[in-house]
Amino acid sequence: MHKKDPNFHSVLRRVIYSIDVVKQVSYNDQKFYMAYR
């Protein structure tokens, strides 16, 4: 259980990071869309 802990943590951080990236990209798309209108 303890051996999997750091691996799980890194996976969790990667998931959070990718979610953050997706949010940022969608936010930029929204901004571009609003400017385009």
N, C-alpha and C positions, 0 to 999 in steps of 0.2 A: 504493500500500500504506500509506504513512504518512498519507495523507489519511483513510483509513477507520479508522485506529487509535483516535482519540478517540471516534468514533461507536460502534465496537465496545465500547469500554470502558464507555460510558454504557449500552449495551444490556445488557452483562454485569452491571453494577451494578443495573440495573432488575430483571433476572431474579433475582439474588441477593436483592434486597429483597422481591420478590413471594414468593419461596420462604420467606423469613423471616416474612412476614405470614401465609402459609398455615400455617406451623408454629405461630405464635402463636395463630391462630384455632382450629386443631385442638386445641392444648393447652388453651385456654379451654373448648372443647366437652367435652373429656375431664373437666376439673375439674368442670364443671357436671353432667355425667353422673354422676360419682362422688358429688357432693353430692345429686343427685336420688335416687339409689339409697339 
